[in-house]
């Protein structure tokens, strides 16, 4: 029998027994933690900010961290990095930057960061995820920004979407 370190053993165990999740715009891992606690194995996470990527990698040592922009990634590249091959991806989740949608900001429709929502959608489609969870600010659901969300030619493109609004107020 070959030698396996603890991380390899745990990776093999989880990949055989738990649904798979991928975190985009991962930050330090708040959504990863929630999905992990819900029974998912988070096999890959993407985070551009190097500090947040390092914190996420520390918090989730079995997860493969891709410290780069989603723009430069493909579904095949994420699958390869995570070592999951053609295994089904159960859920892709994340929350793209919200500055172009926030009620506090200027709400510019042409804010280049708004296009990161399309990158999220592109990766959901390329990964052939069964489900996705996209988190953002309330401002994405009102005014012209809402039309971007629900228009088939808009930000969510080919995905069939049911929009649930949950508004939480920090106390």
Secondary structure, DSSP 8 states (H G I E B T S, - for coil): -----HHHHHHHHHHHHSEEEEEES-TTSHHHHHHHHTTEEEEEEE-SSHHHHHHHHHH-TTSEEE-S-GGG--HHHHHHHHT-TT----EEEE----TTT-SSS---TT-GGGGHHHHHHHHHHHHT-SEEEE---GGGGSHHHHHHHHSTTSTTTT-------------
